[in-house]
Amino acid sequence: MKKEEKTNVMRVLDGKKISYVSHSYEPDATLTGEEIAGILGEDSGKVFKTLVTQGKSGAYYVFVIPVTEELDLKKAAKASGEKAVSMIKQKELLPLTGYVHGGCSPIGMKKQFPTFIHETASDLDKIYVSAGKVGFQIELSPQDLITVSRITTADLIMNI
């Protein structure tokens, strides 16, 4: 029997005795969040992506929002207490967080940055976030995610 591959995220959760279910699929960085939700057989509103930004002050902030939504940078700035925030360049992601694009997780980054999750997460029984590697997702309770990564809930998405 093949031993299940453990990602850093899974090791962090195991160390904190937080229950989760890991899901893996063929790693493909071109998959959209919606396609990943389909692979998981889940509503895309339960699958969240992790975005890393930098504020005017130079500080970094992490935002976790549903995969089908767009981060509202004005709301993100307000939540983080910054005048403005902008997305970091893709090449900065790995050195800063230890994660690659498509595999960035709010759990187990090299450094703990102030992290915010869209307020709808609190209404869900379970959510999915990247397990820290392309092709891996973890399913856990939003409350556990909020606790383990010291996350603040806020309104973060664009209203169309």
Contacts in CASP RR format, 6 or more apart in sequence:
PFRMAT RR
TARGET T0000
AUTHOR 0000-0000-0000
METHOD contacts of the structure
MODEL  1
MKKEEKTNVMRVLDGKKISYVSHSYEPDATLTGEEIAGILGEDSGKVFKT
LVTQGKSGAYYVFVIPVTEELDLKKAAKASGEKAVSMIKQKELLPLTGYV
HGGCSPIGMKKQFPTFIHETASDLDKIYVSAGKVGFQIELSPQDLITVSR
ITTADLIMNI
4 22 0 8 1.000
5 24 0 8 1.000
5 136 0 8 1.000
6 14 0 8 1.000
7 22 0 8 1.000
7 105 0 8 1.000
7 131 0 8 1.000
7 132 0 8 1.000
7 133 0 8 1.000
7 136 0 8 1.000
8 108 0 8 1.000
8 132 0 8 1.000
9 105 0 8 1.000
9 107 0 8 1.000
9 108 0 8 1.000
9 130 0 8 1.000
9 131 0 8 1.000
9 132 0 8 1.000
9 136 0 8 1.000
9 138 0 8 1.000
10 20 0 8 1.000
10 22 0 8 1.000
10 131 0 8 1.000
10 138 0 8 1.000
12 107 0 8 1.000
12 108 0 8 1.000
12 148 0 8 1.000
13 19 0 8 1.000
13 20 0 8 1.000
13 107 0 8 1.000
13 138 0 8 1.000
13 140 0 8 1.000
13 148 0 8 1.000
16 148 0 8 1.000
18 140 0 8 1.000
18 144 0 8 1.000
18 147 0 8 1.000
18 148 0 8 1.000
19 140 0 8 1.000
19 144 0 8 1.000
20 138 0 8 1.000
20 139 0 8 1.000
20 140 0 8 1.000
20 144 0 8 1.000
21 138 0 8 1.000
21 139 0 8 1.000
21 140 0 8 1.000
22 131 0 8 1.000
22 136 0 8 1.000
22 137 0 8 1.000
22 138 0 8 1.000
22 139 0 8 1.000
23 40 0 8 1.000
23 128 0 8 1.000
23 131 0 8 1.000
23 136 0 8 1.000
23 137 0 8 1.000
23 138 0 8 1.000
23 139 0 8 1.000
24 135 0 8 1.000
24 136 0 8 1.000
24 137 0 8 1.000
25 36 0 8 1.000
25 39 0 8 1.000
25 40 0 8 1.000
25 135 0 8 1.000
25 137 0 8 1.000
26 135 0 8 1.000
27 133 0 8 1.000
27 134 0 8 1.000
27 135 0 8 1.000
28 134 0 8 1.000
28 135 0 8 1.000
29 100 0 8 1.000
29 101 0 8 1.000
29 102 0 8 1.000
29 134 0 8 1.000
31 39 0 8 1.000
32 67 0 8 1.000
33 44 0 8 1.000
33 47 0 8 1.000
33 49 0 8 1.000
33 67 0 8 1.000
33 68 0 8 1.000
34 44 0 8 1.000
34 67 0 8 1.000
34 68 0 8 1.000
36 47 0 8 1.000
36 67 0 8 1.000
36 137 0 8 1.000
37 43 0 8 1.000
37 44 0 8 1.000
37 45 0 8 1.000
37 46 0 8 1.000
37 47 0 8 1.000
37 67 0 8 1.000
37 128 0 8 1.000
38 44 0 8 1.000
40 47 0 8 1.000
40 128 0 8 1.000
40 137 0 8 1.000
40 139 0 8 1.000
42 128 0 8 1.000
44 66 0 8 1.000
44 67 0 8 1.000
44 68 0 8 1.000
45 66 0 8 1.000
45 67 0 8 1.000
45 68 0 8 1.000
45 120 0 8 1.000
45 124 0 8 1.000
46 66 0 8 1.000
46 124 0 8 1.000
46 126 0 8 1.000
46 127 0 8 1.000
46 128 0 8 1.000
47 66 0 8 1.000
47 67 0 8 1.000
47 127 0 8 1.000
47 128 0 8 1.000
47 137 0 8 1.000
48 64 0 8 1.000
48 65 0 8 1.000
48 66 0 8 1.000
48 67 0 8 1.000
48 117 0 8 1.000
48 118 0 8 1.000
48 121 0 8 1.000
48 127 0 8 1.000
48 128 0 8 1.000
48 129 0 8 1.000
49 64 0 8 1.000
49 65 0 8 1.000
49 66 0 8 1.000
49 67 0 8 1.000
49 130 0 8 1.000
50 62 0 8 1.000
50 63 0 8 1.000
50 64 0 8 1.000
50 99 0 8 1.000
50 103 0 8 1.000
50 104 0 8 1.000
50 105 0 8 1.000
50 106 0 8 1.000
50 129 0 8 1.000
50 130 0 8 1.000
51 62 0 8 1.000
51 63 0 8 1.000
51 64 0 8 1.000
51 65 0 8 1.000
51 71 0 8 1.000
51 87 0 8 1.000
51 104 0 8 1.000
52 60 0 8 1.000
52 61 0 8 1.000
52 62 0 8 1.000
52 63 0 8 1.000
52 87 0 8 1.000
52 88 0 8 1.000
52 93 0 8 1.000
52 96 0 8 1.000
52 97 0 8 1.000
52 104 0 8 1.000
52 113 0 8 1.000
53 60 0 8 1.000
53 61 0 8 1.000
53 62 0 8 1.000
53 63 0 8 1.000
53 71 0 8 1.000
53 73 0 8 1.000
53 76 0 8 1.000
53 80 0 8 1.000
53 85 0 8 1.000
53 86 0 8 1.000
53 87 0 8 1.000
53 88 0 8 1.000
54 60 0 8 1.000
54 61 0 8 1.000
54 85 0 8 1.000
54 86 0 8 1.000
54 88 0 8 1.000
55 61 0 8 1.000
55 77 0 8 1.000
55 80 0 8 1.000
55 82 0 8 1.000
55 83 0 8 1.000
55 84 0 8 1.000
55 85 0 8 1.000
55 86 0 8 1.000
56 82 0 8 1.000
56 83 0 8 1.000
56 84 0 8 1.000
56 85 0 8 1.000
57 82 0 8 1.000
59 80 0 8 1.000
59 82 0 8 1.000
59 113 0 8 1.000
59 114 0 8 1.000
60 88 0 8 1.000
60 96 0 8 1.000
60 113 0 8 1.000
61 76 0 8 1.000
61 80 0 8 1.000
61 82 0 8 1.000
61 85 0 8 1.000
61 113 0 8 1.000
61 114 0 8 1.000
61 115 0 8 1.000
61 116 0 8 1.000
62 106 0 8 1.000
62 109 0 8 1.000
62 113 0 8 1.000
62 114 0 8 1.000
62 115 0 8 1.000
62 116 0 8 1.000
63 71 0 8 1.000
63 76 0 8 1.000
63 115 0 8 1.000
63 116 0 8 1.000
63 117 0 8 1.000
63 118 0 8 1.000
63 156 0 8 1.000
64 106 0 8 1.000
64 115 0 8 1.000
64 116 0 8 1.000
64 117 0 8 1.000
64 118 0 8 1.000
64 121 0 8 1.000
64 129 0 8 1.000
64 145 0 8 1.000
64 151 0 8 1.000
65 71 0 8 1.000
65 117 0 8 1.000
65 118 0 8 1.000
65 156 0 8 1.000
65 157 0 8 1.000
66 118 0 8 1.000
66 120 0 8 1.000
66 157 0 8 1.000
69 118 0 8 1.000
69 157 0 8 1.000
69 158 0 8 1.000
70 157 0 8 1.000
70 158 0 8 1.000
71 87 0 8 1.000
71 156 0 8 1.000
71 157 0 8 1.000
71 158 0 8 1.000
72 156 0 8 1.000
72 157 0 8 1.000
72 158 0 8 1.000
72 159 0 8 1.000
73 84 0 8 1.000
73 85 0 8 1.000
73 86 0 8 1.000
75 154 0 8 1.000
75 155 0 8 1.000
75 156 0 8 1.000
75 157 0 8 1.000
76 85 0 8 1.000
76 116 0 8 1.000
76 156 0 8 1.000
77 83 0 8 1.000
77 84 0 8 1.000
77 85 0 8 1.000
78 154 0 8 1.000
79 116 0 8 1.000
79 152 0 8 1.000
79 154 0 8 1.000
79 155 0 8 1.000
79 156 0 8 1.000
80 114 0 8 1.000
80 116 0 8 1.000
88 96 0 8 1.000
90 101 0 8 1.000
93 99 0 8 1.000
93 100 0 8 1.000
93 101 0 8 1.000
93 104 0 8 1.000
94 100 0 8 1.000
96 110 0 8 1.000
96 111 0 8 1.000
97 104 0 8 1.000
97 109 0 8 1.000
97 110 0 8 1.000
97 111 0 8 1.000
98 109 0 8 1.000
98 110 0 8 1.000
99 105 0 8 1.000
99 109 0 8 1.000
99 130 0 8 1.000
99 132 0 8 1.000
100 133 0 8 1.000
100 134 0 8 1.000
102 130 0 8 1.000
102 134 0 8 1.000
103 130 0 8 1.000
103 131 0 8 1.000
103 132 0 8 1.000
103 133 0 8 1.000
103 134 0 8 1.000
103 135 0 8 1.000
103 136 0 8 1.000
104 130 0 8 1.000
104 132 0 8 1.000
105 129 0 8 1.000
105 130 0 8 1.000
105 131 0 8 1.000
105 132 0 8 1.000
105 138 0 8 1.000
106 115 0 8 1.000
106 117 0 8 1.000
106 129 0 8 1.000
106 145 0 8 1.000
106 149 0 8 1.000
106 151 0 8 1.000
107 129 0 8 1.000
107 132 0 8 1.000
107 138 0 8 1.000
107 145 0 8 1.000
107 148 0 8 1.000
107 149 0 8 1.000
108 149 0 8 1.000
112 149 0 8 1.000
112 150 0 8 1.000
114 152 0 8 1.000
115 149 0 8 1.000
115 150 0 8 1.000
115 151 0 8 1.000
115 152 0 8 1.000
116 151 0 8 1.000
116 152 0 8 1.000
116 153 0 8 1.000
116 154 0 8 1.000
116 156 0 8 1.000
117 142 0 8 1.000
117 145 0 8 1.000
117 146 0 8 1.000
117 151 0 8 1.000
117 152 0 8 1.000
117 153 0 8 1.000
117 154 0 8 1.000
117 156 0 8 1.000
118 153 0 8 1.000
118 154 0 8 1.000
118 155 0 8 1.000
118 156 0 8 1.000
118 157 0 8 1.000
119 153 0 8 1.000
119 154 0 8 1.000
119 155 0 8 1.000
119 156 0 8 1.000
121 127 0 8 1.000
121 142 0 8 1.000
121 145 0 8 1.000
121 146 0 8 1.000
121 153 0 8 1.000
122 142 0 8 1.000
122 143 0 8 1.000
122 146 0 8 1.000
122 153 0 8 1.000
124 142 0 8 1.000
125 141 0 8 1.000
126 139 0 8 1.000
126 140 0 8 1.000
126 141 0 8 1.000
126 142 0 8 1.000
127 139 0 8 1.000
127 140 0 8 1.000
127 141 0 8 1.000
127 142 0 8 1.000
127 145 0 8 1.000
128 137 0 8 1.000
128 138 0 8 1.000
128 139 0 8 1.000
129 137 0 8 1.000
129 138 0 8 1.000
129 140 0 8 1.000
129 145 0 8 1.000
130 136 0 8 1.000
130 137 0 8 1.000
130 138 0 8 1.000
131 137 0 8 1.000
131 138 0 8 1.000
145 151 0 8 1.000
146 153 0 8 1.000
END
